[in-house]
Amino acid sequence: MKRKVIEINDMENLSPIFRGRVGHCFANFFMRLFAMDKVNALYEHSCDKSGSEFAASLLNDLGVHYGVGNAERLKQLPEGAFITISNHPYGGLDGIMLIDLMAGIRPDYKLMVNKILSLVEAMDENFISVTPKGNKDKGISTHSLNGIRETLTRLQEGHPIGFFPSGAVSDYKIMNFRVRDREWQKSILRLIQMARVPIVPIRFFDQNSPFFYFLGIINWRIRLIRMPYEVFNKSKQKPRIGIGKIITVEELERIKDSKSFGSFLRKSVYEMPMPKSFTPRTLLNLPGTPWRYKRR
């Protein structure tokens, strides 16, 4: 098990300028400059744990104590397979919160993530890694194909799976002056439609900093560099998560064409009304979910 998220050899693979003695010095400077060293220290403190225990420990160290709206719906989760669909405003921390919440209830819950989140090896048991390809027909990589096969197998065996159907962190849309996910991936929507299992919409009501989204307007790579800082600025925000009404298989089967299916699912997330109240994670009373945080 790696004890760091990003190591020198990862930087070497990223660019030749990080190779050799001088390159290693530059890599260490780069990692300190963009708070990657803080991410590594945070990870190392909890990496002996795994799955939801790791996620809980990490969130506790960060001081992130989210609240859940319509939490009573979590007691209505199906016993077998189901799918969660979520928006992706944080690009990393939202995945950690989902594992903390959902895998705390169902330890067999897995979340499909991109290669960046899959660097968090302590959560391998709850991650299925793929390479997002968007909606352009570029074919599917072997890496992604294996992930899709694992997803279908797990659903057939009765396990729950989570998706960020956009496949990428939200960005700022200049056309309508708002932060929004990109178009949901058609391949993921087809997979969800094929699965024929209940769907649980989940919405994150908060976002990264305005500066993060501003950097995305300039270049997505610059925005990516900012990501470690965004992990450390959520303790005062107290993120809010909404649980939508569980969509049954019977409801889904009434929707025949794929375009209407995708539109219906997107509305179930993006048009979810703000819950009147949010239950702090520390006060959730869910079957089979022991208290995992330690108060400071």
N, C-alpha and C positions, 0 to 999 in steps of 0.2 A: 504494500500500500504506500503510495506516495504521501509524504508528509507536507507537501506544498502543492498549491494549485498550479503555479507557474514556476518552472525551474529554468536554469540557464540553458539546458538543451532544448527547451521549448522555444526560447528566444532565438537560439541558433537555427532552428527549423523555420522560424518566422522570416529571418533575413540573414544573409551572409555577413552583414556589418556587425553582428553580435558574436562572430566566431574569433577564436584566437585570444591571446592574453589581453590585447587592447579591446577587442570586441566584448570580452567578459566584463571588463571595467565599465564599458559603455552600457552594457546590459544591466548591471547592478545600479548604475546611476539612473537609467531609464525606469527601472522598477521602483526605485525610491521616489522619483519625480512624480510618477502617476499612481502612487499608493498601492502598487502591487505587493510591496513588502508587507504592508498592513493586512492585506487580504491573506497572504501566506501565513502570517502570525496568527490571525484569527482562525484559519483553517487548521493549523497545527494543534491548536488548543483542544479541538474537538474531534480530530480525525480518527481517534481510536474508537469512536462510536460509529454507528452506521444507520442508514435509513432515517426514520422519523426521530430517533433519539439524537442523531447528529444534527438534524434540522432544528430540533428544539434547543439544543445546546448552543448552536450558532446564533439563533434568534435571541436567546437569552444574553449572550455575550454582547450582541449589538444593541440590546435594549429595545428590541422591536416587539411590542405586544399589540398585535392586531385585534380588531373586533370583528365579530361575525353577525351580519344581519340575517333574519329569518333562520336562525340557528336550529329551530325545531325541525326544519326539513331534513337535517342531517340524520335524525332518528328514523326517517322514512326511506333511507337508502335501501335499494334492493339487496338481497343476500347474495345473489350471483353476480354476473357481469353487468357493468354499466359503464357509461362514458361521461367524463366531465369535459366541458368546453369552456374556455376562458379567454378574456382579453389579455394582452401581454404588455402592460405599461412600463414595467420595471426592467425586463430583460434578464432577470436572474433571481432577484429576491422574491418575485412572485412565484417562481418555481419552488423555492425553498419553503415558502409559506404554504403552498399547496401540499407538499409532502408532509410537512408538520401536521396539517389539519387532516388530510384525507388518509394518509398512511397511518396516522395515529388511530384512526377508526378501523381501517382495513389495511393491515400490514402488507397485503399482496397488491396494493395499488401501485401502478407504475405510470410515469409521466413521460410522454414523448418529448424530447428536447433536442436542440441543435448541438453541434460539437463543442461550442463554448461552455455551455452548462455541464456537458459530460466530462469536463476537466475536473469536476468535483467528484473524485473517485469514491469518497466515503458514501456517496448516494447511488452508487452503481446498481444496488439491488432495487432501487425504485425509479431508475432512469432507463428509457429506451432511446438510444442516440440515432439521429438521422441527419442528413444534410438537406436543409430546405431548398427547394428548387423554384419556388414561386409558381406563377401561372404560365411561364414560358415553357414551351415544349423542348426541354433540353435532355430528356431522358432521365432515368432514375439510376443513381449510382449503386454499386454493389452494397455499399455501407447502408444506404437507405433501404434497399430491397430487403436486406436481412432484418432491419428494424421493423418494416411493415409485416414481414412474415411472423416475427415474434409477437407483434401486436395482435394479429388475427388469431394466432394460436392461443394466446392468453385469454382473449375474449371468448373463444370457443370452449375453453376450459373453465369459464366462469369467473374470471378475474376482472377487476375494474381497471380502466385505462383513462388517463387524462391527456387532453390535447390543448395546445395553443395553436388553433387552426391557421393563424396568420404566419406562423413560423418565424417571426422576427419581432423585435421590440417595437412598440408604437413609435410613430414619429409625428412631427408637426406638419399639418396640411395647410399650405399657404392659401390654397383656393378657398377654404371655408374657415380658416383661422381657428383650428382646433386640433388637439392631439387625438390621433386615431390610429388603429391598427391598419396595416395594408390589407389588400384584398385577401380573403381566406384562400388557402391553397386548394385547388380543385381536387387534387389527388387525396387530400385528407378528407374532404367532404364526401368523396366517393367511398372511401374506406368506412367512414361513419355510417353512411347510408346502407352499405353492404352488411354492416355488423348486426343490425336489427336487435339492438338492446336499448334499454332506457337511457335517457340523457339528462345530465344534471348541469344546467347553466350556472356558471360562477363568474361574478363580475368584481373586478378590483376598481374601487371608486377613486383611488388616488393615483398620483403620477410621480415621475422623476422631476427634478428641478427644471425650470424654464430654460436655464443655460444648457442643460443636456440636450433638449430638443432643438435649441438654436444651433448647436454644433452639428446636429444632423442635417440641417439645411446646407451647411458648408460642405460636409463630407461625412458619410457614415463611419469611415475609419477613425476620424477625429472623435466622433461621438463615442465610439467603442473604447477609446483610450480613457474617456471620462468615466466609464462604467464603474471602476473600483470606488471612486469618490461617492457615487450614488448609493453604494451599499452602506456607507457610514452616516448618511444624513436622514435616516428614517426613524430614529428613536423618538424624536419629538413629534413626528407626523401621526403616529398611531394609525397605521393603515386600516382601511375599512374594506371588508369583503362581504359581498351579498350572495346568498344562495337562492337561485331561482326555483320556480316550480318544476318538479321532476316531470320530464316529457316521456310519456309511455310509448311503447312500441306501436300500439293501436293508433295513437295520434300521428306518429311518423308515417305509418303505412297509408294514411289518407293523402299524403303528398307524393304525387307520382313523378313529376319531372325534377331534375337535379337543380335547376336554377331556383325554383320555388323552395326546394328543400334547404339550399344554402341560405336563402334570404330569411326563411323562418328561423333557422338556428342563429343567425347573426342578430336578429331582432331580440331573440330570447336573452342574449347577453347585453347588447348595447342599449336596448330600450328597457332594461330592467329598472324599475323605479327605485329610488333611494329608500331603503328600509327606514322605518320610523325610529328604530333604536338598534344598537349594536352590542352584542354580548361580548365582554372581554374574553380573550382566550383563556385567561386564568379562571373564569367562572363557568365555562362550558361544562355541562353535565351530560356526557355521552357514554352509552354503554361500551365497555371495553376500552375506554380512553383514560388511563391513569394520568394524574398530574405529573408533568415532566419538567416544568420549569422550577428553578430554585430562586426564590426571591433574593434580591440583592440586600 
